[in-house]
Amino acid sequence: MRIPRALLAGGAAMSLLLTACTTDDPDSADAGQELTPDEEWFDAEEYENQLAQRDIEPEGPEDEPWLQAIEPEMADTSEYKLEGEDAEEPTVCFSNASVSNPWRVTGWITMQQQVEVLQESGDIGEFRVSDAADDDNQQISDIQAFVDAGDCEAIIISPSTTATLTPAVEAACESGAPVIVFDRGVNTDCMVTFIHPIGGYAYGADAAEFLVEELEPGSTVLALRILPGVDVLEHRWAAAQQVFGDSELDVLGFEFTEGDGAQIKDLVTQHLQRGDVDGIWMDAGDGAVAALEAFEDAGKPYPVISGEDELSFMRKWQEEDITAIAPVYSNFQWRTPVLAASQILNGEEVPQEWVLPQQPVTEAELDDYLERNADMPSLHYAKFGGEDLPGFPDAWQDR
């Protein structure tokens, strides 16, 4: 199967800077770099594929986007079907990169709620979890522990980084248990299914295209990035470079922020002291409010900005009537891996590459999403897709 250059979450976005010994770190760039994507992180064919997938109607139940798939090619899973006593409440193991940011916390809550439903129905039994806290070496050890235990009927992995975790995923595949990779990818296709939204190119292009459409030629744009070397974040920036490179906007360059609100605010303030900033492009929008606060403190008009479907940003957007868009790295994807595990252990076909829909929140949808999430905390994500789960809304409110 054809796997795109591996994907990461997003959503949303890591907020911790990974150490140089474990991060797939490209050469860092200073602000003002030429708008040419790094060849290491730009695949022109995959870029065009993702942009086209934005307009393809997904297959699957209309009201369950976490079970939809874009142009799926199905995998035969009959070899993994459990029979007799083995099929009774099978053990599913999950190696999680981390819960180090609000996007991942939201998704983890959703996953746990979906697990409870499957446990009540008897489709899975023990749900064994390890959290690597964004440490590649720890996650490699966690995965090996699952393999050595020998009693995981299925292994779900959300890798912390791309190349470094590839051998560990391959070792899990060699154990004989079906492996499900989601959210972030690796450089192998040994897994039964790889689950992810459309991808980083689509996310980055959604944001950049909006700024090009809303800003006048010659307007200045500042790009805020979290950290280097994480594939989906690199893909988001590569897509933005492509879009901005074909525009008449003046891109000031980019700044790495580590996803830290105080650092975001400080960096934006420094740029405002040098001159006007008309637009803000972000590779993950959970720090968008901090960027906007820098404009408030400087007495400057709000920029045109791309944020994300985190409620703190969406509420600010509504309250201040900002010109904005919320690109989405579909948080509801956290439901899909455990549902896929159940399907695989029942011998049901699943997509080899399970591409989930990924649609940004626009101004026309803003009020509706805020109304539906009115009682949720500010760090919650609007497109979490858990409204039908038994724990709604308490589980997400009591995080």
Secondary structure as the mmCIF struct_conf table of DSSP 4:
data_model
#
loop_
_struct_conf.conf_type_id
_struct_conf.id
_struct_conf.beg_label_comp_id
_struct_conf.beg_label_asym_id
_struct_conf.beg_label_seq_id
_struct_conf.end_label_comp_id
_struct_conf.end_label_asym_id
_struct_conf.end_label_seq_id
HELX_LH_PP_P HELX_LH_PP_P1 ILE A 3 PRO A 4
BEND BEND1 ARG A 5 ARG A 5
HELX_LH_PP_P HELX_LH_PP_P2 ALA A 6 ALA A 6
BEND BEND2 GLY A 11 ALA A 12
BEND BEND3 LEU A 16 LEU A 16
HELX_LH_PP_P HELX_LH_PP_P3 LEU A 17 THR A 19
TURN_TY1_P TURN_TY1_P1 ALA A 20 THR A 22
BEND BEND4 THR A 23 THR A 23
HELX_LH_PP_P HELX_LH_PP_P4 PRO A 26 SER A 28
TURN_TY1_P TURN_TY1_P2 ALA A 31 GLY A 32
BEND BEND5 LEU A 35 LEU A 35
TURN_TY1_P TURN_TY1_P3 GLU A 39 TRP A 41
HELX_RH_AL_P HELX_RH_AL_P1 ALA A 44 GLN A 53
TURN_TY1_P TURN_TY1_P4 ARG A 54 ASP A 55
BEND BEND6 ILE A 56 ILE A 56
HELX_LH_PP_P HELX_LH_PP_P5 GLU A 57 PRO A 58
STRN STRN1 GLU A 59 GLU A 59
BEND BEND7 GLY A 60 GLY A 60
TURN_TY1_P TURN_TY1_P5 GLU A 62 ASP A 63
HELX_RH_3T_P HELX_RH_3T_P1 PRO A 65 LEU A 67
STRN STRN2 ALA A 69 ALA A 69
BEND BEND8 ILE A 70 GLU A 71
STRN STRN3 MET A 74 ALA A 75
HELX_RH_3T_P HELX_RH_3T_P2 SER A 78 TYR A 80
HELX_RH_3T_P HELX_RH_3T_P3 GLY A 84 ALA A 87
BEND BEND9 GLU A 88 GLU A 89
STRN STRN4 VAL A 92 ASN A 96
BEND BEND10 ASN A 101 ASN A 101
HELX_RH_AL_P HELX_RH_AL_P2 PRO A 102 SER A 121
TURN_TY1_P TURN_TY1_P6 GLY A 122 GLY A 122
BEND BEND11 ASP A 123 ASP A 123
STRN STRN5 PHE A 127 ASP A 131
TURN_TY1_P TURN_TY1_P7 ALA A 133 ASP A 134
HELX_RH_AL_P HELX_RH_AL_P3 ASP A 136 ALA A 149
BEND BEND12 GLU A 153 GLU A 153
STRN STRN6 ALA A 154 SER A 158
BEND BEND13 SER A 160 THR A 162
TURN_TY1_P TURN_TY1_P8 ALA A 163 LEU A 165
HELX_RH_AL_P HELX_RH_AL_P4 THR A 166 GLU A 174
TURN_TY1_P TURN_TY1_P9 SER A 175 SER A 175
BEND BEND14 GLY A 176 ALA A 177
STRN STRN7 VAL A 179 PHE A 182
BEND BEND15 ASP A 183 ARG A 184
BEND BEND16 ASN A 187 ASN A 187
BEND BEND17 MET A 191 VAL A 192
STRN STRN8 THR A 193 PRO A 197
BEND BEND18 ILE A 198 ILE A 198
HELX_RH_AL_P HELX_RH_AL_P5 GLY A 200 GLU A 214
BEND BEND19 LEU A 215 LEU A 215
HELX_LH_PP_P HELX_LH_PP_P6 GLU A 216 GLU A 216
TURN_TY1_P TURN_TY1_P10 PRO A 217 GLY A 218
STRN STRN9 THR A 220 ARG A 225
BEND BEND20 PRO A 228 GLY A 229
HELX_RH_AL_P HELX_RH_AL_P6 ASP A 231 GLY A 245
TURN_TY1_P TURN_TY1_P11 ASP A 246 ASP A 246
BEND BEND21 SER A 247 GLU A 248
STRN STRN10 ASP A 250 PHE A 256
TURN_TY1_P TURN_TY1_P12 GLU A 258 GLY A 259
HELX_RH_AL_P HELX_RH_AL_P7 GLY A 261 ARG A 274
BEND BEND22 GLY A 275 GLY A 275
STRN STRN11 GLY A 279 MET A 282
BEND BEND23 ASP A 283 ALA A 284
HELX_RH_3T_P HELX_RH_3T_P4 GLY A 285 GLY A 287
HELX_RH_AL_P HELX_RH_AL_P8 ALA A 288 ALA A 298
TURN_TY1_P TURN_TY1_P13 GLY A 299 GLY A 299
HELX_LH_PP_P HELX_LH_PP_P7 LYS A 300 PRO A 303
STRN STRN12 VAL A 304 SER A 306
BEND BEND24 ASP A 309 ASP A 309
STRN STRN13 GLU A 310 GLU A 310
HELX_RH_AL_P HELX_RH_AL_P9 LEU A 311 GLU A 320
TURN_TY1_P TURN_TY1_P14 ASP A 321 ASP A 321
STRN STRN14 ALA A 324 ILE A 325
STRN STRN15 ALA A 326 ALA A 326
HELX_RH_3T_P HELX_RH_3T_P5 ASN A 331 TRP A 334
TURN_TY1_P TURN_TY1_P15 ARG A 335 ARG A 335
HELX_RH_AL_P HELX_RH_AL_P10 THR A 336 LEU A 345
TURN_TY1_P TURN_TY1_P16 ASN A 346 GLY A 347
STRN STRN16 VAL A 350 PRO A 351
BEND BEND25 GLN A 352 GLN A 352
STRN STRN17 GLU A 353 LEU A 356
HELX_LH_PP_P HELX_LH_PP_P8 PRO A 360 PRO A 360
STRN STRN18 VAL A 361 VAL A 361
HELX_LH_PP_P HELX_LH_PP_P9 THR A 362 THR A 362
HELX_RH_AL_P HELX_RH_AL_P11 GLU A 363 ARG A 372
TURN_TY1_P TURN_TY1_P17 ASN A 373 ASP A 375
BEND BEND26 MET A 376 MET A 376
TURN_TY1_P TURN_TY1_P18 SER A 378 LEU A 379
STRN STRN19 TYR A 381 TYR A 381
TURN_TY1_P TURN_TY1_P19 ALA A 382 LYS A 383
TURN_TY1_P TURN_TY1_P20 GLU A 387 ASP A 388
BEND BEND27 LEU A 389 LEU A 389
TURN_TY1_P TURN_TY1_P21 PRO A 390 PRO A 393
HELX_RH_AL_P HELX_RH_AL_P12 ASP A 394 GLN A 397
TURN_TY1_P TURN_TY1_P22 ASP A 398 ASP A 398
#
